[in-house]
Every structure is written in C-alpha cells, then in structure tokens.
Amino acid sequence: MLRKRFLYRSSGVSPTQLITYFKAPGDGNILLSQLIDVIEKLHDNLKEADRIVSKDRKVNYRVIAISHAKNYKLTLTAEVQKESATKPEAGIHKFAQALEDIQSRNKIPEGYDVLALEKLKDFTKGIGSTFESILISSDESEISLKPDFYMKIDDLLGPDESTFGTIKGMLEMIDIHGSPKRCNIYPIVGPTRIRGTFSSEMMNAIIEGIGKYVLASGRLDYKRGTEHPYHISIQKIEVLRPQKNAKNLSEMKAMAKGKGSEHALNEREKEQNDEWG
C-alpha cells in the first residue's frame, strides 16, 4: 500500500487507531458546531465501513486524544462490542483503503454503493472552506484529502437522472439535524436501502412512519446506467396498514432470498402489494 510523508505525520499508530488531522484556514480556529459536524461524519463513515466489512460487526470508536495546535488532531481507537470473525481494525482499514482507492487510483472502492460514496462526499465537502485539508493516518497508510476529493467521487458516479415515482419499504434511521432532513427506506426488492430527504413540514408524517412499512412518493434519483434509485426526495408518505395475511418485512426478505430468482422476488412483491393497503 502506498505511503506518503507529511510534516505532521504521526508515528507509531497502532492497528486499532485512526488519527485524523484537520487543518483549519487562517488563525486555525473554527466553530464548535463545525468540528462536531465533521467528527460525526467521520464516525458515520467508519460505521459504514464496518457494515461493508461485515453486517454482524459491533464496534465502538473511542476518543483517546484530541488536541489543537497548528492543526486539530483527533485520535480514535476501535473496540469490539460484539465478538466477530473480523478484527477491530478492519473497519479502519476499509475506510482508509476506500479513500486511497478514490484519491490515488480513481476507482470505486470494493463494496461501496452509491449511499456509502455519498457519505464520503459529505465528510469531505468541507475541505476548501471549513478546512484546508484533512489527513487520515492509520498503521497501514496516510491519505491527504484536498478540496477536489468529493468531485472525484462525482466523476466516478456520473450524473443523476431523475423521475417522479414511489418507493415501498421499511422506514428507519431518521436524521433531523440540518436541512434537508434524512431517513433511510429499506425496500423488499432492488437496493438494500434508499436514502430519503424531506422538509420540516413533513416531520410529523415521517416520525409516524418510523419502523413501519410505508409508501413514499417524490423525485427518484438514479445514477446513469443503474436500474434502481439511490435517493428519493419525499413529497408525500403513507403508512401502509397490514391486512390479516400480510407478511412482515423480514419474512418477505427471507422468503425472497430462499426463492433464488428475480422472478420469484417480483411475485412475492405483487403479493405484498395486494396484502398491504
């Protein structure tokens, strides 16, 4: 793996540690809210990397040091919360490898879907404004992220194509901070998840749908050449009520997986359409 030298390179990084340097412009001071925001996005990306490594991974990231001199320096360590066949540092290595694949090799990292790449974009969009640069340092690599990093992701993904439509699935994981607000919808067929965004006016309707099967309507965004949308801008949402013989989402997924064919999966979706009103 490639290694690079930096003036503020950390030495002796342990395998379970990730050190991040945030170089702020001017006098080096930023708003507390800006620092919290970028740390939360870093955490989101580490959890996403853990999910890609293994859906069974349960890892916590503990802050063991934070300092500010010329740069903000944040040191995290990975701790296993649940026994797993993968090592605690697997998520850190996956995250660092993904950054290096995009930065140095101009390729989409293995296992990363559109939503995972969008999270990387969110993390790096502040480079050039809030921060001059961000340096990620693990025991295996160091990657210096510049203002053009998120544009490299855009180039890899290609342009969006949009249409109006509906998505049916389980609504989970809402984020009411910022604008627009976000949620995830987990459909029975197609992608594993679809990111939804919604306005403050829709807050009550979205909250009512948490953990339930919903029908969401709005603008669907696709990446060129892909069959399924990765995002929906929700304009209307309806909680679907189960009828007597309706199967729950997990049962439907298990049955569809067992069928082993797209045709069978579509047939099960048609049944679900009839059973949920």
C-alpha positions as CSV (number, residue, x, y, z in Angstrom):
1,M,0.0,0.0,0.0
2,L,1.2,3.5,-0.8
3,R,2.8,5.6,1.9
4,K,3.3,9.4,1.8
5,R,5.3,11.7,4.1
6,F,3.7,14.8,5.7
7,L,5.2,17.3,8.1
8,Y,2.7,16.4,10.8
9,R,2.8,12.7,10.2
10,S,2.0,10.6,13.3
11,S,4.5,7.8,14.2
12,G,3.7,4.6,15.9
13,V,0.0,4.4,15.0
14,S,-1.4,1.1,16.4
15,P,-3.5,-1.2,14.2
16,T,-6.7,-0.2,16.1
17,Q,-6.1,3.5,15.9
18,L,-7.1,6.2,13.4
19,I,-5.5,9.6,13.6
20,T,-7.2,12.5,11.7
21,Y,-5.6,15.9,11.2
22,F,-8.0,18.8,10.3
23,K,-6.1,21.8,9.0
24,A,-8.2,24.9,9.5
25,P,-7.6,28.1,7.5
26,G,-6.5,31.4,8.8
27,D,-5.9,31.5,12.5
28,G,-6.8,27.9,12.8
29,N,-10.0,28.4,14.8
30,I,-13.4,27.1,13.8
31,L,-16.8,26.9,15.3
32,L,-17.5,24.2,17.7
33,S,-20.5,23.1,15.6
34,Q,-18.3,22.7,12.6
35,L,-15.9,20.5,14.5
36,I,-18.7,18.4,15.9
37,D,-20.3,18.1,12.4
38,V,-17.1,16.7,10.8
39,I,-16.4,14.3,13.6
40,E,-19.9,12.9,13.4
41,K,-19.5,12.5,9.6
42,L,-16.2,10.7,10.2
43,H,-17.9,8.4,12.7
44,D,-20.7,7.7,10.2
45,N,-18.1,6.7,7.6
46,L,-16.3,4.4,10.0
47,K,-19.6,2.7,10.9
48,E,-20.4,2.4,7.1
49,A,-17.0,0.7,6.6
50,D,-17.8,-1.7,9.4
51,R,-21.1,-2.5,7.7
52,I,-19.3,-3.2,4.4
53,V,-16.8,-5.5,6.1
54,S,-19.5,-7.5,7.9
55,K,-23.1,-6.7,8.9
56,D,-22.5,-8.6,12.1
57,R,-19.7,-6.3,13.3
58,K,-20.4,-4.3,16.5
59,V,-17.6,-1.9,17.0
60,N,-17.3,1.3,19.1
61,Y,-14.9,4.1,18.4
62,R,-13.5,5.8,21.5
63,V,-11.8,9.2,21.5
64,I,-8.4,8.7,23.2
65,A,-6.9,12.1,22.4
66,I,-7.9,15.4,20.9
67,S,-5.7,18.5,20.6
68,H,-5.3,21.7,18.7
69,A,-2.1,23.5,17.8
70,K,-1.4,24.2,14.2
71,N,-4.0,21.5,13.3
72,Y,-6.8,19.8,15.1
73,K,-5.7,16.2,15.9
74,L,-8.2,13.5,16.7
75,T,-7.2,10.0,17.7
76,L,-9.8,7.3,17.8
77,T,-9.4,3.6,18.7
78,A,-11.7,0.7,17.7
79,E,-13.2,-1.5,20.4
80,V,-15.1,-4.7,19.7
81,Q,-18.6,-4.6,21.2
82,K,-19.6,-8.0,19.9
83,E,-17.4,-11.0,19.1
84,S,-16.7,-11.1,15.3
85,A,-14.6,-13.1,12.9
86,T,-13.1,-9.8,11.8
87,K,-10.5,-7.8,13.7
88,P,-11.5,-4.4,15.4
89,E,-9.3,-2.5,12.9
90,A,-11.0,-4.0,9.8
91,G,-13.3,-1.0,9.5
92,I,-10.5,1.5,9.9
93,H,-8.5,-0.3,7.2
94,K,-11.6,-0.5,4.9
95,F,-12.2,3.3,5.3
96,A,-8.6,4.2,4.7
97,Q,-8.4,1.9,1.7
98,A,-11.6,3.4,0.2
99,L,-10.1,6.9,0.5
100,E,-6.9,5.8,-1.2
101,D,-8.8,4.0,-4.0
102,I,-10.6,7.2,-4.9
103,Q,-7.7,9.6,-4.3
104,S,-4.8,7.7,-5.9
105,R,-6.5,5.1,-8.2
106,N,-9.7,6.9,-9.4
107,K,-11.8,3.8,-8.8
108,I,-14.9,2.9,-6.8
109,P,-13.9,1.0,-3.6
110,E,-14.9,-2.6,-3.4
111,G,-18.2,-3.0,-1.5
112,Y,-19.2,0.7,-1.7
113,D,-22.6,1.5,-3.1
114,V,-23.9,5.0,-4.0
115,L,-25.1,5.8,-0.5
116,A,-21.7,4.8,1.0
117,L,-19.9,7.0,-1.5
118,E,-22.4,9.9,-0.7
119,K,-21.3,9.6,2.9
120,L,-17.7,10.0,1.9
121,K,-18.7,13.1,-0.1
122,D,-20.5,14.6,3.0
123,F,-17.4,14.1,5.1
124,T,-15.0,15.8,2.6
125,K,-17.3,18.6,1.3
126,G,-16.0,21.0,3.9
127,I,-12.4,20.8,2.6
128,G,-11.6,24.1,1.0
129,S,-14.0,26.1,3.2
130,T,-14.1,24.8,6.8
131,F,-10.8,23.1,6.4
132,E,-7.8,23.5,4.1
133,S,-7.1,19.8,4.1
134,I,-7.7,16.6,6.1
135,L,-5.1,13.9,6.7
136,I,-6.2,10.4,7.6
137,S,-3.5,8.2,9.2
138,S,-3.7,4.5,10.1
139,D,-1.0,1.9,10.7
140,E,-1.1,1.0,7.0
141,S,-1.5,4.3,5.1
142,E,-1.8,8.0,5.1
143,I,-4.1,9.9,2.8
144,S,-4.1,13.7,2.4
145,L,-7.6,14.8,1.2
146,K,-7.7,18.0,-0.9
147,P,-10.7,20.2,-2.0
148,D,-11.2,18.2,-5.2
149,F,-11.7,14.9,-3.4
150,Y,-15.5,15.0,-3.4
151,M,-15.5,15.9,-7.1
152,K,-13.6,12.7,-7.8
153,I,-16.5,10.8,-6.3
154,D,-18.9,12.7,-8.6
155,D,-16.8,11.8,-11.6
156,L,-16.8,8.1,-10.6
157,L,-20.5,8.0,-10.0
158,G,-21.6,10.0,-13.1
159,P,-24.6,12.4,-13.4
160,D,-28.0,11.9,-11.8
161,E,-31.2,11.0,-13.8
162,S,-34.4,11.8,-12.1
163,T,-38.1,10.9,-12.4
164,F,-41.2,11.0,-10.2
165,G,-42.2,7.8,-8.6
166,T,-42.9,5.8,-5.4
167,I,-40.9,3.6,-3.1
168,K,-42.4,1.0,-0.8
169,G,-40.3,-0.3,2.2
170,M,-39.5,-0.1,5.9
171,L,-38.7,3.5,7.1
172,E,-35.8,3.7,9.6
173,M,-32.9,5.8,10.8
174,I,-34.1,9.4,10.5
175,D,-31.7,12.4,11.0
176,I,-33.5,15.6,11.8
177,H,-30.3,17.7,12.0
178,G,-29.6,20.1,9.2
179,S,-31.6,20.7,6.0
180,P,-32.9,18.7,4.2
181,K,-33.6,16.1,6.9
182,R,-32.8,12.5,6.1
183,C,-34.1,9.0,6.5
184,N,-33.4,5.5,5.1
185,I,-36.0,3.3,3.4
186,Y,-35.3,-0.4,3.1
187,P,-37.3,-1.8,0.1
188,I,-38.1,-5.5,-0.4
189,V,-36.7,-5.5,-3.9
190,G,-33.9,-3.6,-5.5
191,P,-31.2,-1.9,-3.5
192,T,-30.6,-2.7,0.2
193,R,-31.6,0.8,1.1
194,I,-32.6,4.1,-0.4
195,R,-31.8,7.5,1.2
196,G,-34.7,9.8,1.7
197,T,-34.7,13.5,2.2
198,F,-37.6,15.5,3.5
199,S,-38.6,19.0,4.6
200,S,-39.5,20.2,8.1
201,E,-43.2,20.3,7.1
202,M,-43.1,16.5,6.7
203,M,-41.6,15.8,10.1
204,N,-44.7,14.5,11.8
205,A,-45.6,12.2,8.9
206,I,-42.1,10.8,8.8
207,I,-42.0,10.2,12.6
208,E,-45.3,8.4,12.3
209,G,-43.8,6.0,9.8
210,I,-40.6,5.1,11.7
211,G,-40.3,1.3,11.9
212,K,-43.3,0.8,9.7
213,Y,-44.0,-0.2,6.1
214,V,-44.6,3.0,4.0
215,L,-45.3,4.2,0.5
216,A,-43.1,7.2,-0.2
217,S,-43.7,9.4,-3.3
218,G,-41.4,12.0,-4.7
219,R,-38.5,12.6,-7.0
220,L,-36.4,9.5,-7.6
221,D,-32.7,9.9,-8.4
222,Y,-30.7,7.3,-10.3
223,K,-27.1,7.1,-11.4
224,R,-26.8,6.7,-15.1
225,G,-26.9,3.0,-16.1
226,T,-28.4,1.8,-12.8
227,E,-31.7,0.0,-12.5
228,H,-32.8,1.2,-9.1
229,P,-32.8,4.7,-7.4
230,Y,-30.4,5.6,-4.6
231,H,-32.4,8.6,-3.4
232,I,-35.9,9.9,-3.0
233,S,-36.9,13.5,-2.3
234,I,-40.0,12.7,-0.3
235,Q,-43.1,14.8,-1.1
236,K,-45.7,12.5,0.3
237,I,-45.6,9.5,2.6
238,E,-48.3,7.0,3.6
239,V,-48.1,4.4,6.4
240,L,-49.4,1.1,5.0
241,R,-51.5,-1.0,7.3
242,P,-51.1,-4.8,7.3
243,Q,-54.1,-6.9,6.4
244,K,-54.8,-10.3,8.0
245,N,-52.5,-12.4,5.9
246,A,-49.6,-9.9,5.4
247,K,-46.1,-11.0,5.9
248,N,-43.7,-8.7,7.8
249,L,-40.6,-7.3,6.0
250,S,-38.0,-9.7,7.4
251,E,-40.2,-12.7,6.5
252,M,-40.6,-11.4,3.0
253,K,-36.9,-10.9,2.5
254,A,-36.1,-14.4,3.9
255,M,-38.7,-15.9,1.6
256,A,-37.4,-13.9,-1.4
257,K,-33.8,-14.9,-0.7
258,G,-34.9,-18.5,-0.5
259,K,-36.6,-18.4,-3.9
260,G,-33.3,-17.6,-5.5
261,S,-34.7,-15.7,-8.5
262,E,-35.7,-12.2,-9.5
263,H,-39.0,-13.6,-10.9
264,A,-39.9,-15.2,-7.6
265,L,-38.9,-12.0,-5.8
266,N,-41.3,-10.0,-8.0
267,E,-44.1,-12.4,-7.4
268,R,-43.7,-12.0,-3.7
269,E,-43.7,-8.2,-4.1
270,K,-47.0,-8.5,-6.0
271,E,-48.5,-10.5,-3.2
272,Q,-47.3,-7.9,-0.7
273,N,-48.9,-5.1,-2.8
274,D,-52.2,-6.9,-2.5
275,E,-51.9,-7.6,1.2
276,W,-50.8,-4.1,2.4
277,G,-53.4,-1.4,1.9
